[in-house]
Amino acid sequence: MKADCHMHMVLDGLDWKASIARHREAPHIPTIHRALALYREQGYTYLRDGGDRWGVGAAARELAPEYGITYRTPLAPLCKAGHYGAFIGEVYHDFSEYTALVQSHRQNGADFIKIMISGLMDFDRAGVLTEDGLSPNEIKELIRIAHGEGFSVMAHCNGARTMEAAATYGVDSIEHGAYADEDALQAMAQNRVIWVPTISTIANLRGTGRFKETSVREILDSATESIRRFAALGGLIAPGSDAGAWAVPHGADTEHALLAQILGKSADTLLDAGTTAVIEKF
């Protein structure tokens, strides 16, 4: 089964503001059809959306069976007020509001919960994130509440300590995962956390001129080393391109090739295992 375990139907890989504007009043159905047709042409049969608050992923889920695609969505990702994610997700201020959103998502048919618990990579400064992650106690409670409502949990998560905390407290998948260290990788492997490293979001920046090439290369090298180490630990790695992110348009189809280059001859076996784990959990 060919799968993209992290993509965003609401975005187009070119201009996130224009793309969101296209769907702001209602999901733009022709755009969704075009994207699904591209995935079908490339042989995809499973897509896991990263979510949006305009119902685009939910609309895609309804249309996907026409294309022979199983589609999963968290509806909107959930993010703490004042932290990364408000541009695309629903905001909560405290655990009471978060719990209400999780319960609302259950009533509205979400397939899983996505939490935003860290910032982004600063692509001009290798090793730097745009903001620190949430505290371990907050991460623990977010996961506990979502699991208590019967959901698996996907976490937008960068930074070693944030990754380690999420893994320790039972998150089901970690997305992106920049700047992991040995403790974080060990925690993920030991707790059978699925890692979706979205390497396309880094590798596709090369040669674009948008960011410092030396920084992009350092970030890519760091991610490559972590992926190889995680594989050596027996960790679960699943392919997810983050399609819709800048320089990763739908149909780019780069993630499998990049991971195959990193993982070598064991790539197919490893990615099949990770994909199977995603499908079973999400």
C-alpha angles and dihedrals in degrees: 000000000000111000141176103204096188124036138131118225091188092064129062106202092247113065117002095193094051091044094052090046088056090061101031098102094038136333109288100234099194090056091051092048091052092051094047090050090054091052091049091050089054093050101253116156100169130048127176113197123213091218142243136207097236098069096250095130090046090052090049090052089057093050099040098084088065086066097043091253129136106216128194128189138177089209100227123003114239120234135177116249112266094022136096118292106050091112090070108012144057118271129226129185102198142004092272092059091043091052091050091052092049091050091047090052090052091052091047095051106258113173093213141342123264118201127192108217106159145027130258133269115271097228093199093055116046113219094022127112125201090238140355122263126258118274119277091246091054092048091049092053095046091054093043093053094048093046089048089059090053099258133134112227130230115192129202094216137166131167128056099256093046090049092048092050093048091049093046092052096050109263111170100217136010118210123208098349101193120189100013117175131201094273092051093047092047092050091050094048095045092049094044093239113171113234119208102186097184091212091174090073088065104031094048090060092068112113095005095108092223095112137021108286093216091055093047090051093049092050092048092049091050092050092046092052092049093049092051092047092048091051090051088054090055093253125164112251122184128188115247121155099191084231109197092044115114112292091009106091121177106274095031088116094190104131100079093049093048093049091045089055091050098043099039124198094351092058098101093050094046095046093046089054092048093046091050090051091052093049092049094049102036 
